[in-house]
Amino acid sequence: MSILIIPDIHGRIFWKNAIEKHFNDVSKTVFLGDFLDSYPWEGITRKDAIRNFQEVIDFKSENKDKVILLLGNHDLPYIDKRNFYSRSRYDSSNAYHIEEMFRSHRSLFQMAYEELINDKRYLFTHAGLQKGWYDNNKKIIGELTVENLNKLLDVPHGIRSLCEASWIRGGTDKFGSIVWNDLRDMHSRINQDIPWEYQVFGHTMLDDDHPLITKQFACIDCKKAVIINDDGGFVEC
């Protein structure tokens, strides 16, 4: 099992080169979410980001069994803006069109994914799972499984649990959700008593454009793709 990981896109096109070079050589490709809401200083227009997002949707539609599309905090406002009220760089001028894109392809997206690599269970989410966030929302989630994390999209209170963010991200909650958790929170708290031995996520942009690999987790928001080899090693593309 080898996996190509595509971190936060925000309208960027680096994922296309990674797919062209590596897609046929890996078992799965996982996009970590945040497809839209480009950064103004990067010169990517909102229309560019929407066109790029449509290409991602088309790519997934053509490779449903091999491509995983996770959702991030910049995607959820377009799926349920009433219950996912926390927003950043929200594209209000194109919101109706983007909402329709998500609505028409709802079955292509999920909140979490897991895979067994080198006899270890890996959890893939947009921002990483904090045990404290799960404990606070245990009545909503139920048993801590990928299936139950994905079901959060089906009910309003599940969506609202995904809004939770700590003060590091401008929130008022003690723990951030799997789309709002910050890398600094992962560093400051040891995650124990969860079913996965390793976590892979994006969300917190890294300053030096290189992934941060630790013994417990990997943060990949580095504007380039990364491959997890079948022995669990990470390789930058």
Secondary structure as GFF3:
##gff-version 3
##sequence-region A 1 237
A	DSSP	beta_strand	3	6	.	.	.	ID=ss1
A	DSSP	alpha_helix	14	22	.	.	.	ID=ss2
A	DSSP	three_ten_helix	23	25	.	.	.	ID=ss3
A	DSSP	beta_strand	28	31	.	.	.	ID=ss4
A	DSSP	three_ten_helix	40	42	.	.	.	ID=ss5
A	DSSP	alpha_helix	46	62	.	.	.	ID=ss6
A	DSSP	beta_strand	67	70	.	.	.	ID=ss7
A	DSSP	alpha_helix	76	79	.	.	.	ID=ss8
A	DSSP	three_ten_helix	92	94	.	.	.	ID=ss9
A	DSSP	alpha_helix	95	104	.	.	.	ID=ss10
A	DSSP	three_ten_helix	106	108	.	.	.	ID=ss11
A	DSSP	beta_strand	109	110	.	.	.	ID=ss12
A	DSSP	beta_strand	113	117	.	.	.	ID=ss13
A	DSSP	beta_strand	120	124	.	.	.	ID=ss14
A	DSSP	alpha_helix	131	136	.	.	.	ID=ss15
A	DSSP	alpha_helix	138	141	.	.	.	ID=ss16
A	DSSP	alpha_helix	146	150	.	.	.	ID=ss17
A	DSSP	three_ten_helix	151	154	.	.	.	ID=ss18
A	DSSP	alpha_helix	156	161	.	.	.	ID=ss19
A	DSSP	three_ten_helix	167	169	.	.	.	ID=ss20
A	DSSP	alpha_helix	183	188	.	.	.	ID=ss21
A	DSSP	beta_strand	198	201	.	.	.	ID=ss22
A	DSSP	beta_strand	212	213	.	.	.	ID=ss23
A	DSSP	beta_strand	217	219	.	.	.	ID=ss24
A	DSSP	beta_strand	226	228	.	.	.	ID=ss25
A	DSSP	beta_strand	234	236	.	.	.	ID=ss26
###
